[in-house]
Amino acid sequence: MAKKNSRNDKRLQRHERVRKDVFGTPEKPRLCVYRSISNIFAQVIDDVSGATLISASTLDKEIKEQFAYGGNKEAAKAVGEALGKKALEKGIDTVCFDRGGFLYHGRVKELADGARSAGLKF
């Protein structure tokens, strides 16, 4: 079998390797991040029941009204803050962070910082 060399294939390999250890429980769900070229998405997931508890993205109406383009750091920080506020309203204050194989840098870091500034702990 040929070795996978595309950038996304390598990201998926990193993601699979990290997901062996990162698991969301009802007490401490998983904050999962996906970054596309022009948007960023975040979900709080309970892996025991397989349910998404909360989600936020740059495609949400309130965030899309603020930012014309969703693929920048400012929009990512707004998504993190929105997700953090929604989580605290549902009584979730601690999560484990799943960066989805993406480097903890740029938009992924800004989303994490926004969630932390809203009061989420991880």
PEPE-V929153 format. One record per pair of residues at least 24 apart in sequence whose C-alpha atoms are under 7 Angstrom apart, sorted by the first residue. I is the first residue (numbers start at 0). GAP is how many residues later the second one is. Records with the same first field share a line. If there is no record, write none. Layout:
BEGIN
I: GAP + GAP
END
This chain:
BEGIN
10: 90 + 91
11: 89
13: 87
14: 85 + 86
21: 76
22: 24
23: 24 + 72
27: 66 + 67 + 68
28: 66 + 67
29: 65 + 66 + 67 + 68
30: 64 + 65 + 66 + 67
31: 65 + 66 + 67 + 68
32: 65 + 66 + 67
33: 66
36: 34
37: 31 + 32 + 33
38: 31 + 32
39: 30 + 31 + 36
53: 33
54: 28
55: 26 + 27
71: 35
72: 33 + 34 + 37
75: 31 + 34 + 35
76: 33 + 34 + 36 + 37
77: 36
78: 32
79: 31 + 32 + 34 + 35
80: 33 + 34 + 36 + 37
82: 32
83: 31 + 34 + 35 + 36
84: 33
92: 27 + 28
93: 26 + 27 + 28
94: 26 + 27
95: 26
96: 25
END
